[in-house]
Amino acid sequence: MEVINTLGRRKTSVARIYMQKGKGVVVVNNKPIAEYFPVAEHQQKALKPFAVTETTGMYDVKVNADGGGVAGQSEAVSLAIARALVKINEEYKPLLKAQDLMTRDPRMVERKKPGQKKARKKFQFSKR
């Protein structure tokens, strides 16, 4: 099996992954996943597609994660892994779709408007 290359995004995070058959080694930015995502919840979120398709430990994954924060990057990795698994086997798509792992979350930070303190917050109004 050749190396499969996919991309996942979330907010401003981008995760490019390279997946191939192996022993289940996941490396994020040249660090083991447990070191890069020290919080167990982020690790589980990133590796959820493997748990759903029961392919844990079958593929080695090399991830280049960039931008955003830890939570956004873990969800970007999750989307990229789900897309790679679908490239390998189309039968995984309904399973992953049912768990909402094939959908790119479109929510982004709203921009700050001029004349306001933040995106929606206004400066304090003084009548007199």
Secondary structure, 3 states (H helix, E strand, C coil): CCCEEEEEEECCEEEEEEEEECCCCEEECCEEHHHHCCCHHHHHHHHHHHHHHCCCCCEEEEEEEECCCHHHHHHHHHHHHHHHHHHHCHHHHHHHHHCCCCCCCCCCCCCCCCCCCCCCCCCCCCCC
